[in-house]
Structures are given as C-alpha cells and as structure tokens.
Amino acid sequence: MGGHLSDFVELAARSAFSLLAGASNPEDMAYRAAAVGMPALALADVFDLGGAVRFTRACDDAGVRPIIGGEVRLGGGRTAPGRVGDRRLR
C-alpha cells in the first residue's frame, strides 16, 4: 500500500471534542488523512458537533472531503430518574 489509503474512508473518527473518546484536534486529523492519501474522513464525535466547523475548514484546505456525523449513546435501555419510562412517573 505504500502509506496511501486512497480506497479507505474512516467513518467513525473521534476528536478531542469527544470527551474521553478522542484526543486529536480536528485540524490534525484532516491533515493526517490527506498525508496518507485518504479521499475523505468522517468526524463522528460523541454528543458534540463543536469541532465540525474547524474540521470542515481543515479538510477543505487539505483536499479531503469532510463528512460530519455523530454518536448518541442511549444508556443500554436504562432510564434516568424523572425521565419518560421511569416507573416513578407512573
């Protein structure tokens, strides 16, 4: 492969905007994707779109197609107190 990933697109990249799930800043992610030859990269932070604008601008600058996504975690079927579905509300 020679360091080029022209057929690969990461669809679940997490940045530092994903608390405890990612560490890289969005700009570094975009420039690294370009450096290894990726045509696109998806930023899918957990509960946060705060890095989307920075990521998109860096991707445009680097020649990488930005894809914006996200992840919402629902908690494995349990409900929080005082929420719809909590038995104490009935």
N, C-alpha and C positions, 0 to 999 in steps of 0.2 A: 504494500500500500504506500510505502514511502512517505508517511506522515500526512497524506492527504485523504480527506474524508468526503470527497465530492458527492458520494451517494448516500451519506448518512446525515440525518437531521435529529438532534436531541429534542424530544418533545416534553421533557419534564425537568428542565434546568431550574435550580433554586438559587436565588441570590441572597445577599446579606439581608434583604428585606423579608426573608422567611426566617422568623425567629427560631433559632436552634435547628434549622434545617439546611441553611446555606451560609457560605462565608464570603464569596466573591462579590465584588461590586459589579453592577450591570455592564459598565463600560469594558472592564477587563474580560468579561465573558464574551462580549461581541467581538472584540479584537482578537481573542484567542481562537474563536470559531473561524474567523477569517484566516488566521495564520495557518490553521490545519486544513483549510480548503472546504469547510462546510458551507453549503449554499444558503442555509437558513438555520435559525436557532429559536426555540420556543422558551420563553421565560414563563414559568408557571409557579409563582410564589404562593405560599400558603397564607390565606386570609389577607393578602396585601397586593395592591397594584401600584404601590408607591415608587417602584423602580421602573415602571413601564415607559415613561417619557424618556428618561436617561438611556434606557436600553434601546429604544427605537432610534433615538438620535445617533447613538454609537453604532448601531447596526447599519444605518444609512451611510454613515461616514466610512465604515469598514467594507461596505459592499455585501453585507449579509442580510438576507430577508428576515425581518423580525416577525415573530409570531407571539402574540400575547395570549396567555391562558391564566389559569389559576386553580387553586385547590381549596375546597371547603371540606373540612372534616366534621362529621356529624356525631361522633362520640360513641359509636358501637351500639346504638339502639337505646342507650340510657337517656333519660331526660333530666334536665336540671330542675331543681326546686322552683316552683312557681311558673313553670312553662306548660304550654299545652301538652296534654298527655300525662302530666304528673297527677298521680292519684289524689293528692291533697286538693286539687282544683275541683274535684267532683263532689 
